[in-house]
Amino acid sequence: MDTKVIKPEAEGRGDRTLKIVGTSPVRPDGVPKVTGLARYGADYALPGMLWGAILRSPHAHARIRSIDSSKASALPGVKAVITSADFPEQKYEFVGPERVAINFWHMTRNVMAREKVLYEGHALAAVAATSKIIAEAALRLIEVDYEVLPHVIDVDEAMQPGAPLLFEDMITRGIDPPPNEASNIAKRIEFSIGDLDAGFAAADEIVEMNFKTAPVHQGYIEPHACLARFDNKGQGEIWAASQGHFVVRAFTARLLDMNIGDVLVHPAEIGGGFGGKTVIYVEPLAAALSRKSGHPVKIMMSREDVFKATGPTSGASMTVRIGVKRDGKLVAADGVFKFQAGAFPGSPVMNATMCGFAPYNIPNVRSVGYDVVCNRPKSAAYRAPGSPISAYAVESVMDAVAAKIGMDPLQFRLVNACRTGTPTVWGPKHAHDGCAETLKALLAHPAYAAPLGRNQGRGVASGFWFNNGGESSATVHVNEDGTVVVATGSMDIGGSRASMAIMAAETLGIEYEDVRAIVADTASIGYTHVTGGSRVTYATGIAVVEACRKVITELCARAAMIWSVEKDQVSWEDGSARRAGAGKHEPLSLKAIAAKRALTGGPIGAEASVNAGGAAPGFASELCDVEVDTETGSVKILRFVVAQDVGRAIHRSYVEGQMEGGAVQGIGWALNEAYVYDDAGHLLNAGFLDYRIPVASDLPMIETVLVEVPNPNHPFGAKGAGEVNIVPVMAAVANAINNAIGRRMTELPMSPPKVLAAIHTAPGK
């Protein structure tokens, strides 16, 4: 790993030198994980526990005529059987902001099929029994009468008139007046600025291309697992590995018609999520089985179930057209993005339409999106959901445009890079810099001038992700020995416990080793939204700092009491209370004040809950060198450089890890990964043997360049760092392949057979 840090000359901050922020102290979860003491979702057990198992559809699309579970219920050892009848019907409505709207009518049917099964692996019954063997035997006794229906998976085919309909009454939203006939198009979205026709009329060169991508899974190592228990009062507890235990609580309570306060969710360690564990699958089923049986119930998905029944990201079909003047100035861009939503509406196509052209200053833009249902699992978030897909198309065309006018691809991007004040296609102007800085970092990197050999090529690409803030809570308590406990409601996926401890220690002026950061259950901390959207270091970090500042105020008050002076005569500096004036008293350390807490008012602590706005977006620019084997079509990644604006790195090595991980996942997405279905709609590669994610031998050492353009809205300048790194990857790889063999790859994955076919196809055919 080669890491460089680039800081702009003016950071816009005049505070003291930071002592801990920006370092890489030992991670608090490291020892428990490498010694096996960390407890994941599958590690929990309770006395009297039953094993849950789920019956899943063998069909891609079928009407459920009837379900007979009587034989399963009669099997000795079976304590409960549930179907959709055990879940109350939900109102059909979209709740929340349009970009992340939720429809519980859809959610309850995804958790447990009702009228129809809509994809292979769709759950339609579940049992709880005294052993795994009995539970699985019971599933085989459940009799389901199906009416098998025609299915459709490809997004272009699903949009055609006469395609098999998943919902006979679905009328496309976003079209005025609404269509008269149902279709698989759940929603149409359009954003635009300027005059598109005039922009293209003014262009000297125009490039238009079509692209296809396949659905890919997040590939987390830990399958979904949970344990649920109900008591005689109707209150429930859940132990689950998720990206947001408050969301697990809220969604489970809603689907089971319970008060939110009657559900307590304990956070488990999580073995990866990348957006795929921001939703629920097994938790409501385990809870319903527990409530019905009176026993704790544990459910663990198999790897096959994870692939067949949990959300990959969307596959897509896209058309992008870009117009440019000969001097390199972009004048117009038009994009049409058609996304597979899976069995229920809700693909990240809105993100795609907003992010695709966002890195650039283009005066005339239109971006149109279609959310299309099809017979495969409902899509779920995957690291900057939607943005990597549209970036693959846009950044590929950007390279083709640069080549057409004879301009260096990085210089071309820099000339057109967005800056503070640049309009976005969805309306607001960019409020932060960072894009141009990442491009300059790549231009200055020695890799950009390194020589290439035969059949080797270099590609570059840039990307944008919003980054989020939102609701977070934190508490800070001072122990009697002067150590500190920081509790938050944010699941730790990318190192947030370390980051929270760093920010607390920096704020309080104490050592990192004196702070213990934990993730509290839903009854012990205020509401905190999911760990996703690159929001935790920003939003939860603000909550931690606010709670620490309250603690400092209290510590100063305690010191004033000890000294018998007014509170306004005491200040806090470098972990100690100091009296203003002639220095009649030695500073009082946090430890000294904590030791006298019982004499000065009792426990010392504070809490803070925020709904943080002001999050700054993420920008990344990346360079990829490849070598193509022209006899096999195999692509070898020779070098990969990630330059990303991280605001300010809180825990440096964790930020580097995020950048490296996003690059690796994007490389897999570019070259290997795809859901493969047969003609009956069956998934053929539901396991890591056939669904091939990158391994160490597939990869070079990822080089990271941390560009720090601090966000003034965060106490330490942090910007979300977990997602934008994946956005440009596929386009950078595609551009490198094109540079190596002179063939433009317009379909993902760029697997050896596709690359070989391109090599043997004459240009332009």
Number of C-alpha atoms within 10 A of each C-alpha: 12 10 15 14 14 17 15 12 7 9 15 12 12 7 7 6 7 12 14 21 23 18 15 17 18 13 16 17 16 10 12 11 13 9 8 9 11 15 15 22 26 21 15 15 16 13 7 10 20 31 25 32 29 28 19 21 23 15 23 26 29 22 17 17 11 12 14 12 21 13 13 24 21 13 15 11 17 22 23 23 26 20 20 19 11 16 20 13 16 16 10 10 12 14 11 10 8 10 12 13 13 16 17 19 17 21 19 24 23 24 22 29 24 20 14 22 30 31 31 23 25 30 26 24 26 28 32 35 28 18 16 16 12 20 26 20 17 28 22 12 16 19 14 15 12 17 14 14 17 15 23 25 22 19 26 17 14 23 22 12 12 9 16 21 23 25 16 11 11 17 18 21 16 14 12 7 7 10 13 8 11 16 24 32 25 22 21 18 17 18 16 20 17 15 14 19 11 12 20 23 13 14 17 15 18 19 15 16 17 15 20 22 23 24 23 23 25 23 22 16 12 19 23 29 24 29 31 32 26 23 13 8 7 11 16 23 19 28 26 27 29 34 28 25 30 27 20 29 26 17 21 25 20 18 21 18 13 17 13 15 13 16 24 24 24 22 26 26 21 23 15 20 24 25 25 25 27 20 20 22 24 26 26 25 34 30 28 26 29 27 22 16 20 18 25 27 31 31 26 21 21 14 16 16 20 22 25 25 23 27 27 28 29 33 25 27 23 23 19 23 22 25 27 25 17 15 12 21 16 27 27 28 25 20 26 21 27 28 34 35 33 28 28 27 22 28 30 27 30 27 21 28 29 26 27 29 26 27 28 23 24 26 19 21 26 22 24 21 23 30 29 31 34 31 27 34 27 27 28 25 25 28 27 28 26 28 30 31 35 33 30 32 28 31 27 28 24 27 25 21 25 19 13 14 16 13 16 13 18 22 15 21 28 19 16 17 21 24 19 12 13 20 19 23 25 17 11 10 14 18 14 19 23 27 30 22 25 27 26 17 22 21 16 11 16 9 17 17 9 9 9 13 9 10 15 22 25 26 26 29 30 35 31 29 33 22 24 22 26 19 21 28 26 30 25 28 20 24 17 18 14 18 18 27 18 25 24 31 29 31 28 24 19 20 20 26 23 25 27 30 31 29 26 31 24 21 24 21 20 23 16 22 14 15 23 20 21 21 21 21 20 22 14 14 19 21 20 26 25 26 26 28 24 26 26 35 28 29 30 31 30 28 27 30 25 24 25 29 19 18 21 25 18 17 27 26 21 25 31 21 15 14 15 9 13 13 18 11 14 22 19 20 14 13 19 23 25 22 24 12 9 6 9 10 11 10 18 21 21 27 19 16 24 24 16 17 18 12 12 17 11 11 14 22 20 21 22 22 22 21 15 20 14 17 24 28 25 28 32 33 32 31 28 29 26 27 23 23 17 16 9 13 19 17 20 18 21 17 17 27 26 29 30 34 33 30 28 25 28 26 24 18 18 22 24 25 18 20 28 22 17 22 28 24 20 25 26 22 28 24 25 18 25 24 19 16 14 8 9 14 20 18 20 13 17 18 17 13 8 13 19 16 20 17 9 8 7 14 17 14 14 21 22 24 25 26 26 23 27 27 25 18 16 22 16 25 21 26 33 30 32 30 29 34 33 32 33 32 37 31 35 31 32 33 32 26 29 22 19 22 19 16 19 21 20 19 20 24 24 26 17 19 12 17 27 18 12 19 19 10 11 10 10 6 5
